[in-house]
Every structure is written in structure tokens, then in C-alpha cells.
Amino acid sequence: MNFKKTLLRVHLGTLIILLFSNIIFNIVFDVSLSSDLRFLLKILFYLSACVLFFYYVKPFKRKALYFGFYVLSPIFIFLSWLADGIFGGLLASIFLFFFGFPNDVKFENDQIQVKTKFQGFLGSCCSYEVIEKKYFLFEKKLAEFKIEKELDFNKSTFEIQKNKVKIHYTLEDYDMKENHSIEKDTTIQILLK
């Protein structure tokens, strides 16, 4: 009985931290919890809900309906993906938006991080966020940018200035008239907040 109360407190505590504190920090201070910390809290939130479902299902209580959503939604998404791939992809994108994995870090130095932005399974390609780490627990989104093709960050050079980031990379394009590939040097300037 004591374990159930503790698990319920963990579930509600992570909900309060995820929703309310992150929203308040984002509005007041223009920072949010770091993506790694948010991911850890989401895992705690989801797993505690799954375990609590089995505690409340027998004998059946109304709370089992709430916790059943967390257990049954992945099963429902999988079945809808089998029945109709696009509908399942949409549902999985919505589910992973709330409970998904952290964004992939493509570039990192002591000042900034460049991460891929989660667009869902049916979303467009090549959206990135420029993030500044603050006090190990927080991060501030400085800018977003989108390009046509995926960047190879190993071949790109970054120049960080006071209020902008310059990314110099080589873009490979195909010339239909000449029937061969062309490499173009390209520079993107991203203004920071």
C-alpha cells in the first residue's frame, strides 16, 4: 500500500514538474528544462502510470481508466498502424510528441548545441534548433532553421558571433542538363534571440 502511494506521488510530481514548472520557466525566464531531464521525467511519468494501472485494475477503480490510457495507447497505435499506415503514423507522432525521445544533438561546443527538431513520422526533413545550455538543468532556444537537405555536421564549420551563427557547408546539387552533380559552397547565417 505504501509503494502505491509513493508511485502515485512520483507520477503526480513528475506531471507538475513537466507541465507547470516548465511552462512557468519558459514564460517568465525564457528558458526550459533541458531535453535530457525532460526525457527522464517523461519516462518516470509513463512507467509510473503503467505500474499504477495494474494496481488499480483489480479491484477495479475509476483511476484505472486514467492509467489505462498509458498502457493501451501503444497497443491501439500499433493496431491502427497495421490497419492503415497513415493513421497509425499520425497517432504515433502525437504519442511520441508527448512521450518521445530527446532530440538528436548534431553539433555541440561549450556555447551552443544544434539539435534536430522532432517533426513526427510524416513531418518534413531537416529542421534544426540552436540551443544554449544554462546551469546544467535548463536550456534556452536561441533559433530555429530549416534547410532543403540534411547537413553533414562533420564537414560543416561553425562560427559563433555575438548575435548570430554562421554555418558554412557544401551543398551537393544535381544538374539535369549536364547530367552530373555539382558541389556548391553555402553559408547560412542564423540570427539568435
TORLUMDREN-153809 format. One record per residue (C-alpha): residue number from 1; residue in one letter; chain; x, y, z. Coordinates in Angstrom, 2 decimals, padded with zeros to 5 digits. Example, Ala and Ser with C-alpha at 12.3 -4.5 7.8 and 13.67 -1.06 7.14 Angstrom:
+-----+---------+--------+---------+---------+---------+
! num ! residuo ! cadena !    east !   north !      up !
+-----+---------+--------+---------+---------+---------+
!   1 !       a !      A !  012.30 ! -004.50 !  007.80 !
!   2 !       s !      A !  013.67 ! -001.06 !  007.14 !
+-----+---------+--------+---------+---------+---------+
***
This chain:
+-----+---------+--------+---------+---------+---------+
! num ! residuo ! cadena !    east !   north !      up !
+-----+---------+--------+---------+---------+---------+
!   1 !       m !      A !  000.00 !  000.00 !  000.00 !
!   2 !       n !      A !  002.83 !  002.38 !  000.80 !
!   3 !       f !      A !  004.50 !  001.66 ! -002.57 !
!   4 !       k !      A !  001.28 !  002.59 ! -004.41 !
!   5 !       k !      A !  001.08 !  005.97 ! -002.66 !
!   6 !       t !      A !  004.75 !  006.67 ! -003.35 !
!   7 !       l !      A !  004.31 !  005.75 ! -007.01 !
!   8 !       l !      A !  001.22 !  007.97 ! -007.25 !
!   9 !       r !      A !  003.22 !  010.86 ! -005.77 !
!  10 !       v !      A !  006.04 !  010.23 ! -008.28 !
!  11 !       h !      A !  003.50 !  010.24 ! -011.11 !
!  12 !       l !      A !  001.80 !  013.45 ! -010.00 !
!  13 !       g !      A !  005.12 !  015.09 ! -009.05 !
!  14 !       t !      A !  006.62 !  014.50 ! -012.48 !
!  15 !       l !      A !  003.41 !  015.81 ! -014.05 !
!  16 !       i !      A !  003.64 !  019.01 ! -012.02 !
!  17 !       i !      A !  007.34 !  019.43 ! -012.81 !
!  18 !       l !      A !  006.86 !  018.69 ! -016.51 !
!  19 !       l !      A !  003.84 !  020.85 ! -017.08 !
!  20 !       f !      A !  003.74 !  023.68 ! -014.63 !
!  21 !       s !      A !  007.36 !  024.41 ! -013.81 !
!  22 !       n !      A !  008.47 !  024.05 ! -017.42 !
!  23 !       i !      A !  005.71 !  026.39 ! -018.62 !
!  24 !       i !      A !  006.42 !  028.94 ! -015.89 !
!  25 !       f !      A !  010.17 !  028.91 ! -016.56 !
!  26 !       n !      A !  009.52 !  029.21 ! -020.29 !
!  27 !       i !      A !  007.17 !  032.20 ! -019.91 !
!  28 !       v !      A !  008.93 !  034.09 ! -017.12 !
!  29 !       f !      A !  012.62 !  033.40 ! -017.76 !
!  30 !       d !      A !  012.52 !  032.28 ! -021.44 !
!  31 !       v !      A !  014.28 !  029.00 ! -020.54 !
!  32 !       s !      A !  013.00 !  025.43 ! -020.25 !
!  33 !       l !      A !  014.17 !  022.24 ! -018.61 !
!  34 !       s !      A !  016.95 !  020.51 ! -020.52 !
!  35 !       s !      A !  015.78 !  017.91 ! -023.01 !
!  36 !       d !      A !  017.62 !  015.11 ! -021.19 !
!  37 !       l !      A !  015.91 !  015.98 ! -017.90 !
!  38 !       r !      A !  012.51 !  016.27 ! -019.62 !
!  39 !       f !      A !  013.08 !  012.85 ! -021.21 !
!  40 !       l !      A !  013.92 !  011.29 ! -017.84 !
!  41 !       l !      A !  010.82 !  012.85 ! -016.25 !
!  42 !       k !      A !  008.65 !  011.61 ! -019.14 !
!  43 !       i !      A !  009.95 !  008.07 ! -018.64 !
!  44 !       l !      A !  009.20 !  008.27 ! -014.90 !
!  45 !       f !      A !  005.76 !  009.66 ! -015.65 !
!  46 !       y !      A !  004.90 !  006.97 ! -018.20 !
!  47 !       l !      A !  006.30 !  003.99 ! -016.27 !
!  48 !       s !      A !  004.64 !  005.05 ! -013.02 !
!  49 !       a !      A !  001.31 !  005.29 ! -014.87 !
!  50 !       c !      A !  001.75 !  001.81 ! -016.35 !
!  51 !       v !      A !  002.55 !  000.26 ! -012.96 !
!  52 !       l !      A ! -000.31 !  002.13 ! -011.27 !
!  53 !       f !      A ! -002.74 !  000.78 ! -013.87 !
!  54 !       f !      A ! -002.10 ! -002.76 ! -012.64 !
!  55 !       y !      A ! -002.58 ! -001.65 ! -009.03 !
!  56 !       y !      A ! -005.97 ! -000.03 ! -009.73 !
!  57 !       v !      A ! -007.40 ! -002.52 ! -012.24 !
!  58 !       k !      A ! -008.14 ! -005.22 ! -009.66 !
!  59 !       p !      A ! -010.32 ! -004.43 ! -007.78 !
!  60 !       f !      A ! -011.47 ! -002.01 ! -010.45 !
!  61 !       k !      A ! -011.39 !  001.67 ! -009.52 !
!  62 !       r !      A ! -012.04 !  004.75 ! -011.65 !
!  63 !       k !      A ! -008.36 !  005.67 ! -011.60 !
!  64 !       a !      A ! -007.71 !  002.56 ! -013.70 !
!  65 !       l !      A ! -009.39 !  004.30 ! -016.65 !
!  66 !       y !      A ! -006.90 !  007.16 ! -016.46 !
!  67 !       f !      A ! -003.87 !  004.91 ! -016.06 !
!  68 !       g !      A ! -005.23 !  002.51 ! -018.70 !
!  69 !       f !      A ! -004.70 !  005.20 ! -021.33 !
!  70 !       y !      A ! -000.93 !  004.89 ! -020.89 !
!  71 !       v !      A ! -000.96 !  001.11 ! -021.18 !
!  72 !       l !      A ! -003.47 !  000.78 ! -024.02 !
!  73 !       s !      A ! -002.40 !  003.70 ! -026.24 !
!  74 !       p !      A !  000.74 !  001.98 ! -027.65 !
!  75 !       i !      A ! -001.34 ! -001.14 ! -028.40 !
!  76 !       f !      A ! -004.03 !  000.96 ! -030.10 !
!  77 !       i !      A ! -001.41 !  002.86 ! -032.11 !
!  78 !       f !      A !  000.21 ! -000.38 ! -033.27 !
!  79 !       l !      A ! -003.13 ! -001.84 ! -034.34 !
!  80 !       s !      A ! -004.10 !  001.34 ! -036.20 !
!  81 !       w !      A ! -000.72 !  001.32 ! -037.94 !
!  82 !       l !      A ! -001.41 ! -002.25 ! -039.09 !
!  83 !       a !      A ! -004.90 ! -001.35 ! -040.31 !
!  84 !       d !      A ! -003.96 !  001.93 ! -042.01 !
!  85 !       g !      A ! -000.35 !  003.08 ! -042.09 !
!  86 !       i !      A ! -001.01 !  006.83 ! -042.30 !
!  87 !       f !      A ! -003.49 !  006.89 ! -039.41 !
!  88 !       g !      A ! -001.08 !  004.85 ! -037.30 !
!  89 !       g !      A !  001.76 !  007.18 ! -038.25 !
!  90 !       l !      A ! -000.28 !  010.21 ! -037.19 !
!  91 !       l !      A ! -001.21 !  008.65 ! -033.86 !
!  92 !       a !      A !  002.37 !  007.54 ! -033.23 !
!  93 !       s !      A !  003.61 !  011.06 ! -034.00 !
!  94 !       i !      A !  001.18 !  012.53 ! -031.48 !
!  95 !       f !      A !  002.13 !  009.93 ! -028.87 !
!  96 !       l !      A !  005.87 !  010.41 ! -029.41 !
!  97 !       f !      A !  005.46 !  014.19 ! -029.30 !
!  98 !       f !      A !  004.42 !  013.88 ! -025.66 !
!  99 !       f !      A !  006.38 !  010.80 ! -024.62 !
! 100 !       g !      A !  009.07 !  010.64 ! -027.29 !
! 101 !       f !      A !  012.80 !  010.58 ! -027.27 !
! 102 !       p !      A !  015.04 !  013.65 ! -026.91 !
! 103 !       n !      A !  016.24 !  015.47 ! -029.97 !
! 104 !       d !      A !  019.43 !  014.23 ! -031.59 !
! 105 !       v !      A !  022.42 !  016.52 ! -030.93 !
! 106 !       k !      A !  024.18 !  017.18 ! -034.23 !
! 107 !       f !      A !  026.73 !  019.74 ! -033.06 !
! 108 !       e !      A !  027.90 !  020.77 ! -029.61 !
! 109 !       n !      A !  030.54 !  023.04 ! -028.15 !
! 110 !       d !      A !  030.90 !  024.95 ! -024.89 !
! 111 !       q !      A !  028.42 !  027.66 ! -026.01 !
! 112 !       i !      A !  025.66 !  026.07 ! -028.09 !
! 113 !       q !      A !  024.07 !  022.85 ! -029.30 !
! 114 !       v !      A !  022.43 !  022.24 ! -032.65 !
! 115 !       k !      A !  019.70 !  019.60 ! -032.45 !
! 116 !       t !      A !  017.29 !  018.05 ! -034.91 !
! 117 !       k !      A !  013.74 !  019.10 ! -034.24 !
! 118 !       f !      A !  011.16 !  016.32 ! -033.90 !
! 119 !       q !      A !  008.62 !  016.71 ! -036.71 !
! 120 !       g !      A !  006.79 !  013.40 ! -036.35 !
! 121 !       f !      A !  006.86 !  010.46 ! -038.72 !
! 122 !       l !      A !  005.09 !  012.33 ! -041.50 !
! 123 !       g !      A !  006.89 !  015.64 ! -040.93 !
! 124 !       s !      A !  009.31 !  017.37 ! -043.20 !
! 125 !       c !      A !  013.06 !  016.94 ! -043.14 !
! 126 !       c !      A !  015.93 !  018.99 ! -041.89 !
! 127 !       s !      A !  014.58 !  021.27 ! -039.17 !
! 128 !       y !      A !  017.14 !  022.23 ! -036.54 !
! 129 !       e !      A !  017.19 !  024.14 ! -033.24 !
! 130 !       v !      A !  020.06 !  026.15 ! -031.80 !
! 131 !       i !      A !  020.11 !  025.68 ! -028.02 !
! 132 !       e !      A !  022.17 !  027.35 ! -025.31 !
! 133 !       k !      A !  022.72 !  025.32 ! -022.12 !
! 134 !       k !      A !  022.06 !  027.18 ! -018.87 !
! 135 !       y !      A !  023.05 !  025.96 ! -015.40 !
! 136 !       f !      A !  023.10 !  022.25 ! -016.40 !
! 137 !       l !      A !  019.34 !  021.84 ! -015.81 !
! 138 !       f !      A !  017.97 !  024.43 ! -018.23 !
! 139 !       e !      A !  018.29 !  025.35 ! -021.88 !
! 140 !       k !      A !  017.32 !  028.35 ! -023.93 !
! 141 !       k !      A !  016.21 !  028.06 ! -027.54 !
! 142 !       l !      A !  018.11 !  030.69 ! -029.49 !
! 143 !       a !      A !  016.90 !  029.99 ! -033.01 !
! 144 !       e !      A !  015.33 !  027.54 ! -035.42 !
! 145 !       f !      A !  016.26 !  026.96 ! -039.03 !
! 146 !       k !      A !  015.29 !  024.64 ! -041.84 !
! 147 !       i !      A !  017.21 !  023.68 ! -044.95 !
! 148 !       e !      A !  016.46 !  021.56 ! -048.00 !
! 149 !       k !      A !  018.84 !  018.67 ! -047.37 !
! 150 !       e !      A !  020.33 !  017.16 ! -044.24 !
! 151 !       l !      A !  023.54 !  018.80 ! -043.08 !
! 152 !       d !      A !  026.72 !  016.80 ! -042.63 !
! 153 !       f !      A !  027.94 !  018.44 ! -039.44 !
! 154 !       n !      A !  031.33 !  016.74 ! -039.65 !
! 155 !       k !      A !  032.10 !  018.62 ! -042.85 !
! 156 !       s !      A !  030.48 !  021.90 ! -041.77 !
! 157 !       t !      A !  032.22 !  024.76 ! -039.99 !
! 158 !       f !      A !  030.54 !  026.87 ! -037.32 !
! 159 !       e !      A !  031.38 !  030.44 ! -036.48 !
! 160 !       i !      A !  029.65 !  031.84 ! -033.42 !
! 161 !       q !      A !  029.40 !  035.59 ! -033.17 !
! 162 !       k !      A !  027.66 !  037.88 ! -030.72 !
! 163 !       n !      A !  024.14 !  037.62 ! -032.15 !
! 164 !       k !      A !  024.40 !  035.10 ! -034.99 !
! 165 !       v !      A !  025.77 !  031.72 ! -036.00 !
! 166 !       k !      A !  027.34 !  031.16 ! -039.40 !
! 167 !       i !      A !  027.31 !  027.64 ! -040.80 !
! 168 !       h !      A !  029.50 !  027.02 ! -043.83 !
! 169 !       y !      A !  028.85 !  023.76 ! -045.66 !
! 170 !       t !      A !  028.99 !  022.18 ! -049.11 !
! 171 !       l !      A !  025.66 !  021.56 ! -050.78 !
! 172 !       e !      A !  025.51 !  018.88 ! -053.42 !
! 173 !       d !      A !  023.07 !  019.57 ! -056.24 !
! 174 !       y !      A !  022.29 !  017.71 ! -059.45 !
! 175 !       d !      A !  022.37 !  019.47 ! -062.83 !
! 176 !       m !      A !  019.73 !  017.89 ! -065.07 !
! 177 !       k !      A !  021.03 !  019.50 ! -068.29 !
! 178 !       e !      A !  024.65 !  018.45 ! -067.82 !
! 179 !       n !      A !  023.68 !  015.18 ! -066.13 !
! 180 !       h !      A !  026.17 !  015.36 ! -063.22 !
! 181 !       s !      A !  026.47 !  016.50 ! -059.61 !
! 182 !       i !      A !  027.59 !  020.00 ! -058.65 !
! 183 !       e !      A !  029.01 !  020.98 ! -055.28 !
! 184 !       k !      A !  028.24 !  024.49 ! -054.09 !
! 185 !       d !      A !  029.75 !  026.29 ! -051.12 !
! 186 !       t !      A !  026.93 !  027.64 ! -048.99 !
! 187 !       t !      A !  026.79 !  029.81 ! -045.90 !
! 188 !       i !      A !  023.77 !  030.13 ! -043.61 !
! 189 !       q !      A !  023.52 !  032.99 ! -041.16 !
! 190 !       i !      A !  021.15 !  032.36 ! -038.25 !
! 191 !       l !      A !  020.16 !  035.30 ! -036.08 !
! 192 !       l !      A !  019.97 !  034.45 ! -032.38 !
! 193 !       k !      A !  017.44 !  035.75 ! -029.84 !
+-----+---------+--------+---------+---------+---------+
***
